[in-house]
Structure formats: C-alpha cells, structure tokens
Amino acid sequence: IHPIGGKRPVIPASELGAFIVLLEQVRSGEIRITDRATARVSPGTVRVCDLLLLCLFTAFRSGEARHLKWSYVDLENGHVRLPGTCREKGSGFEGTKNHRDHWVPLSSYARTLLERIYAERDPGSVYVFPAVHDPKVPIRLDLQIIRKISRRLGTPFNSHSMRRTFASIADDVGIGFLTIKRLLNHAYEGGVTGNYINPGFNPSKPREHFQKVCDYILDRRAEDMALNF
C-alpha cells in the first residue's frame, strides 16, 4: 500500500499522469480490467471512469456527480450549477452538503468530457450518469470496477480521493486556502457580508482556478505519455 494512502487516500503527483491515462484507456477499451480477454468494455465501466474523471476536474462529491442532471449543466456557457436544495421525490439527492447553490465553471478538460458524454447520452434519461439497466435512476458506483483500476494502478483510492486530489493540486499550484474552500463548496464563515455575496452573480469568475488544476493534471498526463511512448 502506498504510504500516502490509508484512510484518506489521494492520487500522488508522481502517479497522477498514469492515473489519467489509465482511466482514459480503460474507458476506451484499450486496457481491459476484466479477466476475459475478449470482453468489450461495459457501459458501466465507461460511466465509472467518466464519473471519476469529472470528479477529479471539478471536485464534485461522488454523490453530486452521480445525481448530476443535464438541467444543471450549461455547456454553452461552460458551467454547472449544483442546487443547494432538491425536493424532487425519490431523487435520492437533497442538494449540496452545505445547502448552498454551488456554481462550477468548467475547465477545458471537464467541458470536453461533458460534451462527449452529452453526444453519447441516453435521450431517455435526465441524468448525466444514468444506471445502465434503468436510465430513469442515477448510476450506482461499482466498487469492483474501482478496485480493479486501483490494483492496475498500484495505488489505493476511492471516489472521494478525486476531491482530495483536486484540493491537493489546488494547494500545490498556489491557490489560497479560502479560495480552495470555496472551490470545494465547503462551509465558511462569511458573516453578514458573506450572505450578500451570491456565487451565481458571475459563475465564470473562478474558472482560472479550475483551469490551473486542469493544466497541472494535463501536464502530468503529457509527461506520462512521453515516458511510455
């Protein structure tokens, strides 16, 4: 077990490029994690890989990503709005953890990822990641797929590791602590003034921070691809 793993695992910087390349190759079928050599990549595997990638580039909680609806996504303007409260019966999603709307401007990779998923979407589902056998409900994370990818990488991780890795990268590129809290949509004490600030006023403002994290990840990806060319 990697020493940086344990109860709060992250993908360390030294393995970040390999991790991204592995996810992309698993979802494309170039690398198979099944024991059956002739098996095609399953829709469930594709969706788990895409969900992990989206969480890494947006810092979404896995539950937020699983319940993400296309109505929350604005591809034209390049942002996602996670509602603070959601009262739809049977949705399984009650809103963000701190019950505040969370606006996430999409980095270049996250936007391209969602555009591809949208082009391949099931038109009968409102969810970005619908269940394979019932598009009316969101996907359930297949932990077996995550374990197989983890073993192939040689580093233990879980879905929440994406969020921790995003925060660690943001710190590494010099984004301030309070800004990181806001990017993660963690609760923070803003006093009376904080209650006046509406993140929906200009949801694109933090895009440069998300793009900094994106560029860091893509640099590690390029390095890994060059080493293994």
Sequence and secondary structure as in RCSB ss.txt:
>XXXX:A:sequence
IHPIGGKRPVIPASELGAFIVLLEQVRSGEIRITDRATARVSPGTVRVCDLLLLCLFTAFRSGEARHLKWSYVDL
ENGHVRLPGTCREKGSGFEGTKNHRDHWVPLSSYARTLLERIYAERDPGSVYVFPAVHDPKVPIRLDLQIIRKIS
RRLGTPFNSHSMRRTFASIADDVGIGFLTIKRLLNHAYEGGVTGNYINPGFNPSKPREHFQKVCDYILDRRAEDM
ALNF
>XXXX:A:secstr
  TT TTS    HHHHHHHHHHHHHHHHTSS  SS TT    HHHHHHHHHHHHHHHH   HHHHHT BGGGEET
TTTEEEE S    TT S    TTSS EEEE  HHHHHHHHHHHHT  TT SBSSB SS TTSB    HHHHHHHH
HHHTS   TTHHHHHHHHHHHHTT  HHHHHHHTT     HHHHHH  TTSSTTTTHHHHHHHHHHHHHHHHHHH
HHT 
